[in-house]
Amino acid sequence: MDVYEAIRSRRSIRAYKSDTVPREALDRILEAARLAPSARNRQEWRFIVVTDKQKIAELAEAANGQSFVAEAPVVLAFCATRMHVMGCGVDAGVVDTSIPLSYVTLAAVAEGLGTCWLGAFKQDRVRQLLGIPEEVLVVGVTPLGYPAKSPAPTSRKSVEEVVSFEGW
């Protein structure tokens, strides 16, 4: 599958089969995350892989009770290990950690797996559950597994509505 097909095929999966994710597929997905670009190539991130069912159930609760998270055989947490403002005024930690999470969502599709990027979670609770230091920011969490069902494509704005050339 090429990257454009993965982009077109990606969905936010909210129902997972209990099938185990093969270690080889997980390794390829994590390698995609590892290869993501970062500001000044600092790679100031940490990716946490969770497969323990009890811990996943607790993460589902920490994710504002989103029960579908507990269906997935794997949950990944993406953490920014250092926060600093880039010259453009934007925080590099959040941006840099979002890039590998984006890569993971696409690599998962290529492996026949699904994800759902979660921003609705209790930061302190996720930190506590995963032993993450207080100075580290959890940027995103995603379940990872085989989709039990895949939703139809959602409507998207047209290119004309989101793209302009040479200025606003």
N, C-alpha and C positions, 0 to 999 in steps of 0.2 A: 504494500500500500504506500503510495507516495504521500507527501505531507499535505498536499491540497485535498486529497481524498480524506485523510484523517481529520482535517479541519472541517470539511463538509459533513462528515459522519459523527463528529463529537456531539454528545448530548450530556446533560446533567442527569445522571442515573440515580434514581431514588428507590430502586428495588434490586436486590442482589441475590444470586444463587449462593448456596453455602459451599460450592466447590472451591477447593484449595487453589490458590494462585501458584503455578509452578515457579520454583525458585529461579529458574533460568529466565523466565519472563520478568519476574520482579527485578532481577539483576540488570536486565537490559533497560528497564524503565528507570531504575535508579542511576544507571550510567548516563541516560539522557539528561537527568537532572544535574548530575555532576558536571556535565559538559556545557551547561548553560553559561552565557556570558554574565559578567558582573562588573560593576564600576571598578576601574583600575585592576581588574582581574583579582580582586581581593577574596572573593569566594567566602564572604563572611556570613555563612549559613550553616545550618545543621538540619538534616532530614532524619526524622525518627520514624521507624517502622514498628507498628504494633500489630501483633498477631494473637495475643492472648485474649480469649473471648470475654473474660471478665473485665479486663481493662478496656476493651472495645465497647462493652456495654456501658461502662462508666463514662467513656468519651462521648457516647451517644447522649447521655444525660447532660454532660457538660456542653454539648452542642444544642442547647436549648430543647432537649428532649426529642430531637429528630430521630425517631426510632429506626429509620432505614439504615442509619449508620451502623447499628448493631448487627444488621444482616450481613455486612461485608466481612470477608475473611481477613482483610488487611485494612488498617487505617494508617495514613501517613500524616505527619505533622511537619510543617515547614517553618523553620525558625531563623530569624535574623539575629546573628550573634553580636552585631555592632550597629548602632544607629549613628549616622552622620549625614549632614546635609551636603548635597552636591552643589556645585557652583550655580546651578539653575534654581536652587532653592527647594528642591525636592529631596525627601529622605531616601538615601541610597539603600538602606536596609530593607525597607518595604519593597522598593522596586526590584532590587537584586534578588530577593527571595521569591517574588512573584514570577520571575522568569522561569526558574526551574519547575515551579508548580505548573506553569503553562505547558512546559515541555512534557511533564508527566501526563497531563491530560491528553496530549496528542499521542505520546508513546503508548499509553494504555489502549487507545483505540486501535493502534497498529497491532497490538497483541490480542485483540478481541475482548478487551476488558473495558470497564467503565469507571468513571469517577464522578464526583460532585464537589466542586470547590466550595468549601464552607467558610463563610465569614461570620456566621452566627454561632458563636460559642463563647463560653466564659473563660476569658484569658487566664485568670488566676487559677481556676479549677484545672484547666488543661495543663498548665505549668506544674501544679501540684501532682497530678496523676502521672506525669511523665518525668518528674524530677528535673524540670527545666529551671535554671537559675533565674532569679527575678529580673536581672538586667537583660535577659534575652526575650525578644518579642516573638510570639507565635503569630505568624502572618496569615497562615491558612492551614486548614485541615481538610483531608479528603478521604472518604472511603475508597477502596479499590477492590474490584472483584468482577465476576462475570455478571452482566446484566440479566435480571430475571425478566425484565421487559424494558424495551427501549421506546421512549416517547417519540412522537412525530416531531419533525423539525418545528422549531418555534418561528414566529414571524420575525423578520429582521428589517430594519430600516433599509431603504434603498441606498446605493452608493452615493447618489446625489444628495441625500439627506445628511451624510456623515463625512463627505470628502469635499474639500475645496482646494483649488490650486492657486498659488501665488498670494494667498492671504485668506483671511477669515471669510 
